[in-house]
Structure formats: structure tokens, C-alpha cells
Amino acid sequence: MSSSCCRAFGGWLAGCGAATAVLASVIQTFLMIASGGDIARLAGTTVALLPFSFLTFVAVCFLTAIPALIVIWLAELLHAQSVVFFGCAGAAVGALCISLLAPSGAIWMAGLGELFVVAGFVAGVTYWAITREDFGYSRSR
């Protein structure tokens, strides 16, 4: 039991990291476009993005802790083992998080809501990849 709890916690942290990476990569892409080829400006904004990424990771952890716990509990209850289940559950958690952060419909019209859904989907798939050994899958060597 302890091993599966540790793996679930590690999977959740990895999912939070994956969601943060998705969000940071989109921001970095916009910064690359906005730099207009100025390498010094791009380097400066990239360095400035590091503390923002850390704060994003912390925020993702806080926002998703309870919803992720509910999804993990539900997966145990339903014996869910599918990557589709965890991906869709992660997408739903991402949609919930952006809806709580910015309840305005303008967020969804601007495409920011979809970004959080994609980040949540990636987080759910990452969780599944980390914890799939608990489901009886073995990694091929």
C-alpha cells in the first residue's frame, strides 16, 4: 500500500510538472516570436520566465491537489486503468482550474481555457505513465 501511495504522489507531482511545462512552453513560444530574432532579449525573457514557472508549478499543485485526490479515489473505486480515463480526468481538472481562476467566458473565447485543458490532459497521461505499474503493466526492458 505504501508503495502505491508513493507512486500516486510521485505521479501527481510529475503531472503537475508536465502541466507546468505545457504552460511555460506556450509562453516561451510567444516570447520567441515577440523577440523578433533579438537573442539577448530572448535570453533575458527566458531567465525571467524561470521564477514564473516555479510559481506556476506551486499554483498547479495547490489548485489540483483536491481534484486529483478525488480522481485517484474514483479511479481506485472504478478500477480505472485506461490512459483515456486519466487523460480526460486531467483535462476536466484543467478546465475546472481555469474556470475557478477566471470565471469569465472571455478566457474561453481567447483560447486560454483550451490551453489549460491540454495541460490537464498531458498531466493525466503523465500520471498514468508513472502509475501504470500499479495497474499490472510491466515496463519492457
N, C-alpha and C positions, 0 to 999 in steps of 0.2 A: 504494500500500500504506500509506503513512504517513497519508494522509487517512482511510482506512477504520479504521486503528488509533486515530486521534484521535477519530473519530466513535464507535467502540465504547467507548472510555474515557469520553467525554462521555455516552454513553447509559447506561453503568453508573453514573456519578455521578448522573445525572438519576433513574435508577431508585432509587438509594439515597435521594435526596431525596424521591421520591414515596412510598416505603415509610415514611420518617420522618414525612411529612405525614399519612399514614393513621393511624399510631400516635398522633401528637400530637393529631390531631383527635378521636380517640376519648377520649383522656384529657381534652381540653378540654371535650368534651361532658359527661363525668361531673363535671368541676369546675363547669360551668354549672348542672347540676342540684343539686349539693351546696351551691352558694352560696345557694340559696333566694331569689334576687332581690336579694341584697346586692351592689350594683355595686362597692363598694370592696373587698370580699372577693374578688370575681371578678377584678378588676383586679390585685390582689396575687398571686393564684394564677397568673394568666396571665403576669405578669412572671417569677414563679418557674419557670414552665414553659420559658422560653427556654433557660437553660443545660441543662436536661434534654433538650430537643430537639436541641441541638448534640451532647451526649454520645450520644444515641440515633443520630444520623447517623454519628458516628465508629464506634460499635459496629456499625451496619449495614454500613458499609464494610469493617470488619475481618472480620466474620462471613461476608460474601458474596463476598469477593474471589476465593478459590479456586473455590468452586462456580460463580460466574458465569463465570469463565475457562473452566471445563470446559464449561458450557452454550454459551458462544460458540464454543469449538472444535468442539463437537459439531454446532452449527448450521452452521458452515462445512463440516464434513465431510459432513453430510447435505443441504446446500444448502437448509436450512430457511428459509422466508420468511414463514411464517404467524404472524399475531398470536396465534393459538391456541397454537402451539408455545411462543412466548416467554412468554405469559401462564401457561400450565401449568408451564413450567420455572421461572418465578419463584415460582409457588405452591409447587412442590416445594422450592425453596431456602428459602422462608419456613418451611415445615414442618420442614425439616432444622435450621434455625437455632433455632427454639423447642425442638425436641427435644434439641439439644445444650445449650442454656441451662438447660433444666429438664426432665430426663428423666422426671419423674414424670407418671403418667397423669392426675393431678388437674388439670394445666394444660389438658389437652384437655377434661376434663369441665367446667371452669369457662368454656370458650369462648375462652380466651386463644390457644390453638393456632389456632383458626379465624381470629382477628384477624391473626395472622402470615401465614397462608395468603393472606388477602385482600390484605395489604400486599405480599406477594411477587408476587401476580398483577398488582397495579397497577404494581409495579416492572418486571415483564416486559413489560407492554404499553407502558410508558413507554420502555423500551429499544427496543422495536420501532419506536415512533413516531419516535424520534431517528435510528435507523439505517436506516430503510426506504429511503432514497435509495440505500444500498449494494445494495439488492435490485433496483434498476431502477425503482422507483416515482418518479414526479416529483410534486412538490407543485403543486397548481393555484393559480394567482395570479389 
